Amino acid sequence: MNAAPRDPQPDARPSFGAERFAALSDGVFSIAATLLVLDVRLPAGAEEFRWAQLPDIAPHLLGYVISFLVIARMWMAQHRLLRPVERLDARALWLGLLFLMLVAFVPFPTSVLAEHGNRDAVVLYAMTIVALSLLLSAFGAYVGRHPEWLREGEGAVYRREGFRPWAVPAVFALSIPIAWLDPDWAMVSWLLLVPLGIALRR
């Protein structure tokens, strides 16, 4: 007698469509970016806008611009990582969700930085961005270990991205010890992201 054919082994780790996670990510990013501007307000007691009030709201405007650019950079980096992905497992989803949780958290350290701008505020902001960047890098590294989740021939995307995501956490991590000496110089050091971004595109 011929043995009955065995059923194929089910996948031990169930997969989820990456497009659903991408849609959720877009929603979280858009809400976080919108919340940033809510902290830009006229000085307390002001009944109308005057150009002379700009120095008073400048820290809030600067915090908005910096955080918006950081969030935009993170969105673009995540978009590049997700573009070739067709499915994810539960671990990848949890890494992605933790990343989105920190994206939604960014408006809080931004507000603290704009209100106070002291050493602790700078360190809180820098630590948030470092954690955000490392989670995105961990997500990309984990997905990159599973080429079967990618569209055929798209594995090169992950090799091409390489160490690009590390530029952001490196700059913000460097600013933490600088903040203990001078918080203003720590914030100035964040401008290193501009030449690094240009260099890594080459």
Residue pairs with C-beta under 8 A, 6 or more apart in sequence:
13 89
13 90
13 91
14 89
14 90
15 87
15 88
15 89
15 149
16 87
16 88
16 89
16 90
16 93
17 86
17 87
18 82
18 85
18 86
18 87
18 88
18 149
21 82
21 88
21 93
21 96
22 79
22 82
24 100
25 75
25 78
25 82
25 96
25 100
26 75
28 100
28 103
28 104
29 71
29 74
29 75
29 103
31 104
32 71
32 103
32 104
32 106
32 107
33 68
33 71
33 72
35 107
36 63
36 64
36 67
36 68
36 71
36 106
36 107
36 110
37 64
38 107
39 60
39 63
39 64
39 107
39 110
39 111
39 114
40 57
40 60
40 61
40 64
41 57
41 60
42 49
42 53
42 57
43 53
43 56
43 57
46 53
59 113
59 114
59 115
59 117
60 114
62 114
63 110
63 111
63 113
63 114
64 110
64 114
66 110
66 190
67 106
67 107
67 110
70 106
70 129
70 132
70 168
71 103
71 106
73 168
73 193
73 197
74 103
74 132
74 133
74 136
74 168
77 136
77 161
77 164
77 165
78 99
78 136
78 139
80 157
80 161
81 136
81 139
81 140
81 143
81 157
81 158
81 161
83 154
83 157
84 150
84 151
84 154
84 155
84 157
84 158
85 143
85 149
85 150
85 151
86 149
86 150
86 151
87 149
88 96
88 143
88 149
89 146
89 149
91 142
92 139
92 142
92 143
92 146
92 149
95 135
95 138
95 139
95 142
96 139
98 135
99 132
99 135
99 136
99 139
102 128
102 131
102 132
102 135
103 132
105 128
106 128
106 129
106 132
109 121
109 124
109 125
109 128
110 125
112 121
112 124
112 125
113 121
113 122
113 124
113 125
115 121
117 183
117 184
117 187
118 183
119 179
119 180
119 183
121 183
122 175
122 179
122 183
122 186
122 187
123 176
123 179
126 172
126 173
126 175
126 176
126 179
126 186
127 172
127 176
129 168
129 169
129 172
130 169
130 172
130 173
130 176
133 165
133 166
133 168
133 169
133 172
134 169
136 165
137 165
137 166
137 169
140 158
140 161
140 165
143 149
143 150
143 158
144 155
144 158
144 159
147 155
150 157
150 158
163 200
164 200
167 193
167 196
167 197
167 200
168 193
171 189
171 190
171 192
171 193
171 196
172 190
174 189
174 192
175 186
175 187
175 189
175 190
176 186
178 185
178 186
178 189
179 186
